[in-house]
Amino acid sequence: QVQLVESGGGLVQPGGSLRLSCATAGFTFSDYFMNWYRQALGKERELVASISNTGHTTQYTDSIKGRFTISRDNAKNTAYLQMNSLKSEDTAVYYCNAQSWSQDYWGQGTQVTVSS
């Protein structure tokens, strides 16, 4: 059974940091690109960061460049999103996504709230 379980969300003050994890099971993790999306209240889901299956290539949306880092550990079947210098506009539900040429899997999401 395919599982993607996000963790690490919560309430943080502006300027703070959080590290999201996406633990996976039920598929060959190292064959999949991993993506982090987010969806703020009343807005469309947006792609935040991507990492290739080997981890050699990463991409970020402009609004988080220099603040967030995506990574993965293929031995642990886990992807990560390190989020630094958080801003109120980063408040959203964050979802991890596993993507191959034929399959697309999603986690249930974890809430990140940036507020003083």
N, C-alpha and C positions, 0 to 999 in steps of 0.2 A: 504494500500500500504506500502510495506516494505521500510524503509528509514534508511540509516546510513550516517550521515553527520559529516565529520571530520573538525576540526578547530584548530587554535592555531599554525599552522606552520608559517615559516617566515625565515628571515635572522638573524643569531646570530653569535657573535664572538666566537672563540674557548674558551672553559672554561665557556661559558654562559649556560643558562637554557631556556627551553621551556616546556610548558605543553600542550599536545595535548588532545583534547576532541573528543569523538565520541557520538553524540546524535542520539538516535535510536527511531523508531516508527514502528508500523505495525506488531509486533510480541511480544511474551511474553519474554521480555528481561531476566527475572530471570531464564528462562529455558535453556539459551544458555551460553556456554563458549564464552569468548571474547578474541580475539587475535589481536595483532598489528604486521603487516608485514611492510617491507620496500623494496624498489627497487631502487638501485642506477643506474645511467646511464650506460647502457651497461652490467648490471649484472642481475642475476636472482633474483626474489623476494625471500626474506628470512623471516622466522618467527623470530620475535624479542622477544615477550613476550606474555604470556598467563595467563588467570585468570579463575578459575572455576566459575560456575554459582552462587555459594554462596559467592565467593570472598575469600574463606578459603585457596585456593591453587593457587600459582603462579609459573611460570617457566620463565626463561630468557635464551637467548642465551649467550654464554660465553663472547662475545665481549662487552656486555653492563651491565654485572653484576656489581652491586655496584654503577652504575651511573643512571640507569633508574628504575622507579617504576611503575608498572601497578596497577590500582585500578578500582573500579566500584562503582556506586551508583544505586542500584536496584530500589530505590524510584524515581530516576530521569531518569531511563532508559539510563544511560550514562556511558561510560567507559573513562578512562583517561590513559595517559602515561606521567609521569613526567620525563623529561630528564635533567639531570645535567651533568656538566663537559663535555660538548659537544666537539666533535673532528671533524676535517674535514672529516674523514671517515664515520661520521654519516650522511653526506649529502645524501639525498634520498627523494623519495616520500614515505610517510608513509600512510598505509592503515589500517583501522580497519575491522575486520572480525567477524561475529557472526556465531557460529558453534554449531549445535546439531547433534544428531545421523543421522538425515535425511535431514537437511537443512544447507545451507551455503550461507550467505549473505555478500556482500562487500560494502564498501563505495567508494567514488570517489577518495580519496587520498588527502593529503595535503603536499605541498613541504616544506622540511626543508633544509636550506642551512647554513652550518657552514663555515664561511670565515671571514678573517680579512680584 
